[in-house]
Amino acid sequence: MDLQDLGIENVAQCYYQLSPEELVAQTLARQQGMLADSGALAINTGAFTGRSPKDKYIVKDAITANTVYWNDFNIPVTPAVFDQLQQKIAHYLSEKEVWVRDSYACADQQYRINIRVITETPWASLFAHNMFLRPTEEELEYGSIEWTILQVPGFLANPAEDGTRQPNFTIVNFTKKMILIGGSSYTGEIKKGIFTILNYILPQDKNVLSMHCAANQGKDGHTAIFFGLSGTGKTTLSTDPARKLIGDDEHGWTASGVFNFEGGCYAKTIDLSADKEPQIFQAIREGALLENIGFYPGTRTVNFSDKSITENTRVSYPLHYIDNTLEPSIGQLPKNIFFLTCDAYGVLPPIAKLTPEQAMYQFISGYTARVAGTEAGVNAPKATFSACFGAPFLPLHPARYATMLGERMQQQQVNVWLVNTGWTGGPYGVGARMKLSHTRALISAALAGQLDNLAYKEDPLFGFAMPEYCPGVPEHLLDPRNTWPDATTYDRQAMALAHLFVENFEQYTAHTPPAILAAGPHV
């Protein structure tokens, strides 16, 4: 490999396009991981077990200065900062082993972007193999690279000298078409780096709506889209034995259909079981990469309930590890959209039908509620609002994506549903998590049209239309107020959540049409 164009010279060894088997063997030989009894490779990502959004930067230059929506997620740095760090990384890699992986993003060839990922560990190259689309030998020989990622966890920036906040960083340069990742081994930075650039290029240059969502397709050819933040169930609910999986996380919506950006899945594994999620469970085999999991003592059997390292335990595997995938990963135009939220307050209904205006309000809000965890005894739910269900990855203003979604929803007359995969009967610590079987039944009924001609009741506070009946789901669950021991306590909790929605939306009111503003909670 000629790495000199990147300033990288005199590497000890360059491993190009190795097979998963070779990468696993190298990882084991370097004592950087171990095999689970399923055959999957298990590794530890070290200090970082998740993304670091406050340390993600975009180079501000002639291309980006007036197009990027500069905020807490899109933090500007100068070209000089990027150039200095690139030079330091190139020097750092001299006399070291490097792994080079050529792949591409976007299953629709009209929008394909060829990617080169250069890493300093073999297992990070395995991640890139699993997650991106894999070119043929002929494509490797005649293709050209458009974007390059340099992932160097062992390199630490000097914040005082290099202009970063901390020693770790991710920097995107749209002019040089490069992404630098330093100081963090968390593989999700690689994946989301490419997602970030696609969220700029596709809407800005190609009139394609980029989406943080999962997608699948039924036997009738109709596509369903599942929006949701991490932990809301995108991967689980889109992986349905009765439907063809298009992808579990990142897609583009064109004038003719929906296509996957990726060639693999990156699934959360906390509390994973063969009974609840059989397809994901069975995908954890040779070639899959497990991150930050624990084992039962004295065994190589994964304890999927082990949170001792992190609750954000993960597995990456190629898309074809799921039996019923669509090949290529391009679906027809969607007929149903599901907004998934894990409402730890226990307020929102298990399913509700949204008007177009309510759908736009919920899309811009991007709500879920996470449980804070047990640190320092804090167990209360915490509301999270992430515009378009993916604010940290959106270089453009949220209104750009919301407008494009609204146009497509109305053109295609798409049904939009809000689905709460969180708590019922009370908040976290009091109520119970929605049963996966009930959520699946609700989504299946919506997809089959079984909720089309039923009686609905309106939530007086949020305005949602809640079905009064659904096959396979106890009727009392359909109205969350009925599930709480005390209705007055529910009303107080619901009002508190409604105020959080309104307060969050204040940042968007100046550029939001009155009809969408009116679709928010009635407080």
Buried (B, 14 or more C-beta within 10 A) or exposed (E): BEBEEBBBEEBEEBBEBBEBEBBBBBBBEEEBBBBBEBEBBBBBBEEBBBBBBEBBBBBBBEBBEEEBBBBEBBBBBEBEBBBBBBEBBBEBBEEBBBBBBBBBBBBBEEBBBBBBBBBBBBBBBBBBBBBBBBBEEEBBEEBEEBBBBBBBBEBBBEBEEBBBEEBBBBBBBBEBBBBBBBBBBBBBBBBBBBBBBBBBBBBBEBEBBBBBBBBBBBEEEBBBBBBBBBBBBBBBBBBBEEBBBBBBBBBBBBEEBBBBBBBBBBBBBBBBEEEBBEBBBBBBEBBBBBBBBBBEEEEBEBBBEBBEBBBBBBBBBBBEBBEBBBEEBBBBBBBBBBBBBBBBBBBBBBBBBBBBBBBBBBBBBBBBBBBBEEEEEEBEBBBBBBBBBBBBBBBBBBBBBBBBBBEBBEEBEBBBBBBBBBBBBBBBEEBEBBBBEBBBBBBBBBBEEBBEEEEBBEBEBBBBBBBEEBEEBEEEBBBBBBBBEEEEEBBEBBBEBBEBBBEBBEEBEEEBEEEBBEBBBEB
